[in-house]
Amino acid sequence: MSIYVGNLSYEVTEADMTAVFAEYGSVKRVQLPTDRETGRLRGFGFVEMGTETEEQAAIDALDGAEWMGRDLKVNKAKPREDRNSSGGGNRRDSFSRGY
């Protein structure tokens, strides 16, 4: 399981995130997605910690906390949805078959 961290400063680094979350346990991984076209951070990230207990401690402490001039939104990350399973199919397939 991982933690979703929203409303992040665009200046944040993986090292910054690791340092903050390490106060609540062991940080296994930090991900900071970037925009494909601009390369700029998207304003949210994900943190994986060693145990569920550590994750919950970080969520409890940091949700709503101000950091780098922003109020953080911190909660359990929802599982990623398969983008092709929404029933709409792949639009490129439809166009390439001439439908």
C-alpha positions as CSV (number, residue, x, y, z in Angstrom):
1,M,0.0,0.0,0.0
2,S,1.1,3.5,-0.5
3,I,0.3,7.0,0.6
4,Y,-1.1,9.7,-1.7
5,V,0.3,13.2,-1.0
6,G,-1.5,16.1,-2.7
7,N,-1.2,19.8,-2.9
8,L,2.6,19.6,-3.0
9,S,4.9,22.6,-3.8
10,Y,6.3,22.3,-7.3
11,E,9.7,22.8,-5.7
12,V,9.6,19.6,-3.6
13,T,12.2,16.9,-4.2
14,E,12.3,13.2,-3.5
15,A,14.9,14.0,-0.7
16,D,12.5,16.5,0.9
17,M,9.7,13.9,0.9
18,T,11.9,11.2,2.3
19,A,13.1,13.4,5.1
20,V,9.6,14.4,6.2
21,F,8.1,10.9,6.0
22,A,11.2,9.3,7.6
23,E,10.1,11.0,10.9
24,Y,7.2,8.4,11.0
25,G,9.1,5.3,9.9
26,S,11.1,3.7,7.1
27,V,10.5,5.2,3.6
28,K,10.8,2.5,1.0
29,R,10.0,4.6,-2.1
30,V,9.0,8.1,-3.1
31,Q,7.4,8.9,-6.5
32,L,6.8,12.4,-7.8
33,P,5.0,12.3,-11.2
34,T,5.9,14.9,-13.8
35,D,4.0,16.3,-16.7
36,R,4.9,14.5,-19.9
37,E,5.1,17.6,-22.0
38,T,6.7,20.1,-19.6
39,G,8.6,17.9,-17.3
40,R,7.2,20.0,-14.4
41,L,6.1,18.2,-11.2
42,R,2.3,17.6,-11.1
43,G,1.8,18.7,-7.5
44,F,1.2,15.3,-6.0
45,G,3.2,12.2,-5.1
46,F,3.2,8.8,-3.5
47,V,5.2,7.5,-0.6
48,E,5.6,3.8,0.3
49,M,6.6,3.1,3.9
50,G,7.8,-0.1,5.7
51,T,4.5,-0.9,7.5
52,E,0.8,0.0,7.6
53,T,1.3,1.4,11.1
54,E,4.0,3.8,9.9
55,E,1.8,4.8,7.0
56,Q,-1.1,5.5,9.3
57,A,1.1,7.5,11.7
58,A,2.3,9.7,8.7
59,I,-1.2,10.2,7.4
60,D,-2.5,11.2,10.9
61,A,0.3,13.6,11.4
62,L,0.6,15.2,8.0
63,D,-2.9,15.4,6.5
64,G,-3.8,19.1,6.6
65,A,-0.3,20.1,7.8
66,E,1.3,23.2,6.2
67,W,4.6,22.4,4.4
68,M,6.5,24.6,2.0
69,G,3.6,27.1,2.0
70,R,0.8,24.6,1.2
71,D,-1.7,22.6,3.2
72,L,-1.0,18.9,2.4
73,K,-3.6,16.4,1.6
74,V,-2.4,13.0,2.8
75,N,-4.3,9.7,2.6
76,K,-4.1,6.1,1.5
77,A,-3.6,5.8,-2.2
78,K,-6.4,4.2,-4.1
79,P,-5.4,1.4,-6.4
80,R,-4.7,2.5,-10.0
81,E,-7.6,1.7,-12.4
82,D,-6.9,0.0,-15.7
83,R,-7.6,2.7,-18.2
84,N,-8.8,0.2,-20.8
85,S,-11.3,-1.6,-18.6
86,S,-13.8,1.3,-18.5
87,G,-15.9,-0.3,-21.2
88,G,-14.9,2.3,-23.8
89,G,-12.2,0.3,-25.4
90,N,-9.2,1.7,-27.1
91,R,-10.2,4.6,-29.4
92,R,-7.2,4.0,-31.7
93,D,-8.4,0.5,-32.5
94,S,-11.8,1.9,-33.5
95,F,-10.3,4.4,-35.8
96,S,-7.8,2.1,-37.4
97,R,-10.5,-0.4,-38.3
98,G,-12.5,2.3,-40.0
99,Y,-15.6,2.2,-37.7
